[in-house]
Amino acid sequence: MYLVPMGDTAPATSPSQAFSLRDAINSEPVSTASAILLTYHGYARTGSLFWALVWGALGKWKPMYTVPVAVAQGLGQKKACPP
């Protein structure tokens, strides 16, 4: 017969240590990779250093929102000129 001591009844992981997709997306390695990718996207799309830096900064601060927008735009494809 196995008896569990009173102090060892806690779960293996506490709720604060549980996996969170939001935390994973906003982690430092992911946000840095996002900034690099979106800097490329901004420059390839517009040819402007200003917009490359804007896209890169947004990719660093808000990767959860900017990466899907960049993918929807074609990720590095030239911006279509108005007719």
Beta strands, then each sheet from edge to edge (+ up, - down):
end
